[in-house]
């Protein structure tokens, strides 16, 4: 049975975060591609349409950005799994996106965004997140 991308408990947290400030609110869920570097850190969902969520989106092309994403579209994504035999690429099948079952945000979404801007991808290294938090605090003091 495929993994449930967003549980009822996570959906409730996403909806309750809709009016909260991303400067102080940590993301609730991390969605990843099992192949490649695509990652989504989800902060909130629109109460009147929970399919529309907001978070930090990284398609693995070096340009992470804050924006809206559709849960239905995330559920529909299938990532091809390929192997190379000599000069031939063979498709073995497709895999859906997965929720990181062990993700626990340690910082507000904006800290992850600053670290992602600096690195060109979503990262979770504690030292890089700490540096990003310091950078944001410094710029807020200007």
C-alpha positions as CSV (number, residue, x, y, z in Angstrom):
1,X,0.0,0.0,0.0
2,X,1.5,3.4,-0.9
3,X,2.4,5.8,1.8
4,X,-0.1,8.5,2.6
5,X,1.5,11.8,1.5
6,X,-0.3,13.9,4.1
7,X,-2.0,12.4,7.1
8,X,-5.1,13.9,8.8
9,X,-2.9,15.1,11.7
10,X,-0.4,16.8,9.3
11,X,-3.3,18.3,7.3
12,X,-4.7,19.8,10.5
13,X,-1.3,21.4,11.4
14,X,-1.0,22.7,7.8
15,X,-4.4,24.3,8.0
16,X,-3.9,25.8,11.4
17,X,-0.6,27.4,10.2
18,X,-2.4,29.3,7.3
19,X,-2.4,32.6,9.2
20,X,1.0,32.2,10.9
21,X,4.2,34.0,10.0
22,X,6.8,31.9,8.2
23,X,9.5,34.0,9.9
24,X,8.7,32.2,13.1
25,X,6.8,29.1,12.1
26,X,8.6,25.9,11.2
27,X,7.5,23.7,8.3
28,X,5.2,20.8,9.1
29,X,6.2,18.2,6.5
30,X,9.0,17.3,4.1
31,X,8.1,15.7,0.8
32,X,10.9,14.2,-1.3
33,X,11.4,12.5,-4.6
34,X,12.9,9.0,-4.1
35,X,15.1,9.6,-7.2
36,X,16.7,13.0,-7.7
37,X,16.8,16.0,-5.5
38,X,13.3,17.4,-5.5
39,X,12.1,18.4,-2.1
40,X,9.2,20.4,-0.6
41,X,9.0,21.8,2.9
42,X,5.3,22.5,3.6
43,X,4.3,25.2,6.0
44,X,0.6,25.7,5.6
45,X,-2.6,24.9,3.7
46,X,-5.5,27.1,2.7
47,X,-8.4,26.4,5.1
48,X,-11.1,26.8,2.4
49,X,-9.1,24.6,-0.1
50,X,-6.6,22.4,1.7
51,X,-5.3,21.2,-1.7
52,X,-3.4,24.5,-2.0
53,X,-0.4,24.6,0.2
54,X,2.5,27.0,0.7
55,X,6.1,26.1,1.4
56,X,9.7,26.0,0.2
57,X,9.9,24.2,-3.1
58,X,13.0,22.7,-4.7
59,X,12.7,20.8,-8.0
60,X,16.4,19.9,-7.8
61,X,17.5,22.4,-10.5
62,X,19.4,24.8,-8.2
63,X,16.6,27.4,-7.8
64,X,14.7,26.7,-4.6
65,X,11.7,29.1,-4.1
66,X,8.9,29.9,-1.8
67,X,5.5,29.3,-3.4
68,X,2.2,27.5,-3.6
69,X,1.9,23.8,-4.5
70,X,-1.1,21.6,-5.2
71,X,-1.4,18.4,-3.1
72,X,-3.2,16.8,-5.9
73,X,-0.3,17.5,-8.2
74,X,2.2,16.2,-5.7
75,X,0.2,13.0,-5.4
76,X,0.1,12.6,-9.2
77,X,3.9,12.9,-9.7
78,X,5.6,9.6,-10.6
79,X,9.4,9.5,-10.9
80,X,10.8,7.1,-13.5
81,X,13.4,4.6,-12.2
82,X,16.0,3.8,-14.9
83,X,19.1,1.6,-15.1
84,X,21.8,1.7,-17.7
85,X,22.8,-1.6,-19.5
86,X,25.8,-0.8,-21.7
87,X,24.6,2.0,-24.0
88,X,20.9,1.4,-23.3
89,X,18.7,3.1,-20.6
90,X,15.9,0.9,-19.4
91,X,13.0,2.1,-17.4
92,X,12.2,-0.2,-14.5
93,X,9.1,1.5,-13.3
94,X,7.9,4.6,-11.5
95,X,7.8,5.7,-7.9
96,X,5.6,8.3,-6.2
97,X,6.8,11.1,-4.0
98,X,7.3,10.2,-0.3
99,X,6.9,12.0,3.0
100,X,10.0,12.0,5.2
101,X,8.6,10.1,8.2
102,X,11.4,11.3,10.5
103,X,11.4,15.0,9.6
104,X,11.3,17.4,12.5
105,X,11.8,21.0,11.7
106,X,14.4,22.7,13.8
107,X,14.0,26.2,12.5
108,X,11.3,28.5,11.0
109,X,10.6,28.1,7.2
110,X,12.5,31.4,6.5
111,X,15.7,30.0,7.9
112,X,15.4,26.9,5.6
113,X,14.7,29.3,2.7
114,X,17.8,31.4,3.5
115,X,20.0,28.3,3.7
116,X,18.5,27.0,0.5
117,X,19.2,30.3,-1.3
118,X,22.8,30.2,-0.1
119,X,23.3,26.5,-1.1
120,X,21.1,26.4,-4.2
121,X,19.0,23.5,-2.7
122,X,17.1,22.7,0.4
123,X,19.6,21.6,3.1
124,X,19.3,20.5,6.7
125,X,22.9,20.7,8.0
126,X,22.7,22.2,11.5
127,X,25.7,24.5,11.0
128,X,24.3,25.9,7.7
129,X,20.9,26.4,9.3
130,X,22.5,28.2,12.2
131,X,24.4,30.4,9.8
132,X,21.2,31.2,7.8
133,X,19.4,32.1,11.0
134,X,22.2,34.4,12.0
135,X,22.2,36.0,8.5
136,X,18.4,36.6,8.8
137,X,18.8,38.1,12.3
138,X,21.5,40.4,11.1
139,X,19.5,41.6,8.1
140,X,16.5,42.2,10.4
141,X,18.6,44.4,12.6
142,X,19.5,46.7,9.6
